[in-house]
């Protein structure tokens, strides 16, 4: 089973508004509403691809219950700790005419120490049937910055393969636990390594520094340029085919899902990079965030090319 930690889920609303500008009024006809947050996106993609997935985190209020019910309707098992307050709503405004995306992100509910204790108690039980653990997304208020490190430290002695996809201090602290994989984008990689990123050589150097901290492999996502895997055995640049993008939001989460499922399937490093990159590209073909098509992933996987550095 793949367990995905989603500490700060959200209700995602995507508005499509051509020629959007601040200070004006718009009547929106095209709206997409879905459960979101990075962990939820990863869980949904895994479920679509047929993986056995379990989502764990915190929810609050009516919005939280709606998210839990929505996941259940998709066949995704979950165990969310109900906390005080209201689960956040995130709004994304896509202007295809102006080629812009505007994001408005709310804060989630405050997580009390008693809530964390309950989560950790449940988490110990969940780990007993977990093969791959994905820790992804931002931390809600009240959660200590080293929380992902705590979860990875709990998982490693049980032989669980760990994937960390976070940013800022949560990523820096999580790296200290030596996860098997981290999947930063180039901005997050720059923050974690303290190095500026201008090209592939900079990415390799930054990844190499992080490997010295005990991380097994670094997969740096590079947007339209694909992704670069760096570990002690290989340096592989997976290049995606050219496609017309509908909505690129959630592609990084789809790539993370692809890495997790590749581990379950026992894929080689080459096939992992092809598969994870194909998942990211497939996501760009949907207006909804964190969506893929299994058949298109199979074809896109064939169309991805690898460069060995």
C-alpha positions as CSV (number, residue, x, y, z in Angstrom):
1,X,0.0,0.0,0.0
2,X,1.1,3.6,-0.7
3,X,0.4,6.0,2.2
4,X,0.2,9.6,1.2
5,X,0.4,12.2,4.0
6,X,-1.8,15.2,3.3
7,X,-1.6,17.4,6.4
8,X,-3.2,20.5,4.8
9,X,-5.7,19.5,2.2
10,X,-7.9,22.0,0.4
11,X,-10.9,22.6,-1.7
12,X,-9.5,23.6,-5.1
13,X,-11.5,25.9,-7.3
14,X,-10.3,26.8,-10.8
15,X,-11.9,29.7,-12.6
16,X,-11.3,30.2,-16.3
17,X,-11.5,33.9,-17.0
18,X,-10.1,35.4,-20.2
19,X,-8.5,38.9,-20.0
20,X,-8.6,38.7,-16.2
21,X,-7.4,41.8,-14.3
22,X,-7.6,43.0,-10.8
23,X,-10.3,45.6,-9.9
24,X,-12.9,44.3,-12.4
25,X,-16.0,42.2,-12.1
26,X,-16.3,38.9,-13.9
27,X,-19.1,36.4,-14.1
28,X,-17.6,32.9,-14.3
29,X,-19.2,30.2,-16.3
30,X,-16.4,27.6,-16.3
31,X,-15.5,26.4,-12.8
32,X,-13.8,23.3,-11.7
33,X,-14.2,22.2,-8.0
34,X,-12.2,19.3,-6.6
35,X,-10.5,18.1,-3.4
36,X,-6.9,19.3,-3.6
37,X,-3.6,20.0,-1.9
38,X,-0.5,18.2,-3.0
39,X,-1.2,15.0,-1.1
40,X,-4.7,14.8,-2.3
41,X,-3.5,15.3,-5.9
42,X,-1.0,12.5,-5.5
43,X,-3.6,10.2,-4.0
44,X,-6.1,10.8,-6.8
45,X,-3.5,10.1,-9.5
46,X,-2.4,6.9,-7.8
47,X,-6.0,5.8,-7.5
48,X,-6.7,6.5,-11.2
49,X,-3.6,4.4,-12.1
50,X,-5.0,1.5,-10.1
51,X,-2.7,1.7,-7.0
52,X,-3.9,0.8,-3.5
53,X,-3.6,4.2,-1.7
54,X,-4.3,5.5,1.7
55,X,-4.6,9.2,2.5
56,X,-3.8,10.6,6.0
57,X,-3.9,14.1,7.4
58,X,-6.2,16.7,9.0
59,X,-9.6,18.0,8.0
60,X,-12.0,20.6,9.5
61,X,-15.6,21.7,9.1
62,X,-18.0,21.2,6.3
63,X,-15.2,21.6,3.7
64,X,-13.2,18.9,5.3
65,X,-16.1,16.5,5.3
66,X,-16.8,17.2,1.7
67,X,-13.2,16.4,0.8
68,X,-13.3,13.1,2.8
69,X,-16.6,12.1,1.1
70,X,-15.2,13.0,-2.4
71,X,-12.2,10.8,-1.8
72,X,-14.4,7.9,-0.7
73,X,-16.5,8.3,-3.8
74,X,-13.3,7.7,-5.8
75,X,-12.5,4.6,-3.8
76,X,-9.6,6.3,-2.0
77,X,-9.3,5.1,1.6
78,X,-8.5,7.8,4.2
79,X,-8.1,8.5,7.9
80,X,-8.3,12.2,8.5
81,X,-8.1,13.6,12.0
82,X,-11.1,16.0,12.5
83,X,-9.9,19.3,14.0
84,X,-11.4,22.7,14.9
85,X,-11.9,25.3,12.3
86,X,-12.4,25.0,8.5
87,X,-10.3,23.3,5.8
88,X,-8.9,25.9,3.5
89,X,-10.1,26.8,0.0
90,X,-7.6,27.6,-2.8
91,X,-8.6,29.6,-5.9
92,X,-6.8,29.5,-9.2
93,X,-7.7,31.9,-12.0
94,X,-6.5,30.9,-15.4
95,X,-6.5,33.4,-18.2
96,X,-5.8,31.6,-21.5
97,X,-6.0,34.8,-23.5
98,X,-3.4,36.6,-21.3
99,X,-1.4,33.4,-20.6
100,X,-1.5,33.9,-16.9
101,X,-2.4,32.0,-13.7
102,X,-3.3,33.7,-10.5
103,X,-3.4,31.7,-7.3
104,X,-5.2,32.7,-4.0
105,X,-4.3,30.4,-1.2
106,X,-5.9,30.3,2.2
107,X,-4.3,29.2,5.5
108,X,-5.6,25.9,6.9
109,X,-6.8,25.3,10.4
110,X,-4.5,25.4,13.5
111,X,-3.4,21.9,14.6
112,X,-3.2,21.4,18.3
113,X,-0.7,19.1,20.0
114,X,-3.5,16.7,21.0
115,X,-4.4,16.5,17.2
116,X,-0.8,15.7,16.3
117,X,-0.6,13.0,19.0
118,X,-3.8,11.4,17.7
119,X,-2.4,11.5,14.1
120,X,0.9,9.9,15.2
121,X,-0.9,7.1,17.1
122,X,-2.9,6.3,13.9
123,X,0.2,6.7,11.7
124,X,2.1,3.9,13.6
125,X,-0.7,1.5,12.8
126,X,-0.9,2.6,9.1
127,X,2.8,2.1,8.7
128,X,2.4,-1.6,9.4
129,X,0.7,-2.1,6.0
130,X,2.6,0.6,4.1
131,X,5.2,-0.2,1.4
132,X,5.8,3.4,0.2
133,X,5.3,6.6,2.2
134,X,4.8,9.9,0.4
135,X,5.2,13.1,2.5
136,X,4.1,16.1,0.4
137,X,2.8,19.6,0.7
138,X,3.0,22.5,3.1
139,X,2.5,22.2,6.9
140,X,-0.6,23.7,8.5
141,X,-0.2,26.1,11.4
142,X,0.8,24.4,14.7
143,X,2.7,21.6,13.0
144,X,6.5,21.8,13.8
145,X,8.8,22.3,10.8
146,X,10.5,18.9,11.4
147,X,7.3,16.9,11.2
148,X,8.1,15.2,8.0
149,X,11.5,14.2,9.5
150,X,9.6,12.6,12.4
151,X,7.3,10.6,10.0
152,X,10.2,9.4,7.8
153,X,12.2,8.4,10.9
154,X,9.2,6.3,12.0
155,X,8.9,4.7,8.6
156,X,12.5,3.8,7.8
157,X,13.1,1.1,10.5
158,X,10.1,-0.8,9.1
159,X,11.6,-0.9,5.6
160,X,9.2,1.6,4.1
161,X,10.4,3.4,1.0
162,X,10.1,7.1,1.7
163,X,9.4,10.0,-0.8
164,X,9.6,13.6,0.3
165,X,8.1,16.4,-1.9
166,X,8.0,19.6,0.1
167,X,9.5,23.1,0.1
168,X,11.3,25.5,2.3
169,X,12.2,24.5,5.9
170,X,10.0,21.5,5.7
171,X,12.1,20.1,2.9
172,X,15.4,21.1,4.6
173,X,14.4,19.4,7.9
174,X,13.0,16.3,6.1
175,X,16.2,15.8,4.2
176,X,17.9,15.2,7.6
177,X,16.0,12.0,7.9
178,X,17.6,10.6,4.7
179,X,14.5,9.8,2.7
180,X,14.9,7.4,-0.2
181,X,13.7,10.0,-2.7
182,X,13.1,13.7,-2.8
183,X,11.3,15.4,-5.7
184,X,11.9,19.2,-5.6
185,X,11.4,21.5,-8.5
186,X,14.3,23.7,-9.4
187,X,13.2,26.6,-7.1
188,X,12.9,24.2,-4.2
189,X,16.2,22.6,-5.0
190,X,17.9,25.9,-5.0
191,X,16.4,26.7,-1.6
192,X,17.4,23.4,-0.1
193,X,21.0,23.4,-1.5
194,X,21.6,27.1,-1.1
195,X,22.9,27.2,-4.7
196,X,21.6,29.2,-7.7
197,X,20.1,27.0,-10.5
198,X,20.7,28.1,-14.1
199,X,21.1,24.9,-16.0
200,X,21.6,21.1,-15.8
201,X,25.1,21.3,-14.4
202,X,23.8,23.5,-11.6
203,X,21.1,21.0,-10.9
204,X,23.5,18.1,-10.8
205,X,25.8,19.9,-8.4
206,X,22.9,20.9,-6.1
207,X,21.6,17.3,-6.1
208,X,25.1,15.9,-5.4
209,X,25.3,18.1,-2.3
210,X,22.0,16.8,-1.0
211,X,23.0,13.2,-1.6
212,X,25.9,13.8,0.8
213,X,23.2,14.5,3.4
214,X,22.0,10.9,3.2
215,X,19.2,11.2,0.6
216,X,19.0,8.2,-1.7
217,X,18.0,9.9,-4.9
218,X,17.0,13.3,-6.0
219,X,14.5,13.8,-8.9
220,X,14.4,17.5,-9.9
221,X,11.3,18.4,-11.9
222,X,12.1,21.0,-14.6
223,X,8.6,21.9,-16.0
224,X,8.4,21.6,-19.8
225,X,12.1,20.3,-19.8
226,X,11.1,17.1,-17.9
227,X,13.0,15.9,-14.9
228,X,16.6,15.0,-13.9
229,X,17.4,12.0,-11.6
230,X,20.6,12.1,-9.7
231,X,21.8,9.4,-7.4
232,X,25.1,7.6,-6.7
233,X,24.7,5.4,-9.7
234,X,23.2,7.5,-12.5
235,X,22.3,10.9,-13.8
236,X,19.3,10.6,-16.1
237,X,17.4,13.5,-17.9
238,X,13.9,12.4,-18.9
239,X,12.7,14.6,-21.7
240,X,8.9,14.8,-22.4
241,X,7.2,14.9,-25.7
242,X,5.8,18.3,-26.9
243,X,2.1,18.6,-26.2
244,X,-0.4,21.4,-26.1
245,X,-0.9,22.2,-22.4
246,X,-4.4,22.7,-21.0
247,X,-3.5,23.2,-17.4
248,X,-0.1,22.4,-15.9
249,X,-1.0,22.7,-12.2
250,X,-0.6,19.4,-10.4
251,X,2.0,18.0,-12.9
252,X,4.6,17.9,-10.1
253,X,2.2,16.0,-7.9
254,X,1.5,13.6,-10.8
255,X,5.2,13.0,-11.2
256,X,5.5,12.2,-7.5
257,X,2.6,9.7,-7.9
258,X,4.5,8.2,-10.8
259,X,7.6,7.7,-8.7
260,X,5.7,6.1,-5.9
261,X,3.9,3.6,-8.2
262,X,7.1,2.9,-10.1
263,X,8.6,1.7,-6.8
264,X,5.6,-0.6,-6.2
265,X,5.8,-2.0,-9.7
266,X,9.6,-2.6,-9.4
267,X,10.5,-0.4,-12.3
268,X,14.1,0.2,-13.3
269,X,15.5,3.7,-12.9
270,X,15.0,4.3,-16.7
271,X,11.3,3.2,-16.7
272,X,10.7,5.1,-13.4
273,X,11.8,8.3,-15.1
274,X,9.8,7.6,-18.3
275,X,6.7,6.7,-16.3
276,X,6.8,9.6,-13.8
277,X,7.4,12.1,-16.6
278,X,4.6,10.6,-18.6
279,X,2.3,11.1,-15.6
280,X,3.3,14.7,-15.4
281,X,2.6,15.3,-19.1
282,X,-0.7,13.5,-19.0
283,X,-1.8,15.8,-16.2
284,X,-1.3,18.9,-18.5
285,X,-4.0,17.5,-20.8
286,X,-6.8,18.0,-18.2
287,X,-8.5,21.2,-16.8
288,X,-8.9,19.5,-13.4
289,X,-5.9,19.5,-11.2
290,X,-4.2,16.1,-10.5
291,X,-5.7,14.1,-13.2
292,X,-4.2,11.6,-15.6
293,X,-5.4,9.0,-18.2
294,X,-3.8,5.5,-17.9
295,X,-3.8,4.9,-21.7
296,X,-2.2,8.2,-22.4
297,X,0.4,7.6,-19.8
298,X,1.3,4.4,-21.5
299,X,1.7,6.2,-24.9
300,X,3.5,9.2,-23.4
301,X,5.9,6.8,-21.6
302,X,7.0,5.5,-25.0
303,X,7.4,9.1,-26.3
304,X,9.7,10.2,-23.5
305,X,13.4,10.1,-24.3
306,X,16.3,9.7,-21.8
307,X,19.7,11.4,-21.8
308,X,22.5,9.9,-19.7
309,X,24.8,12.5,-18.2
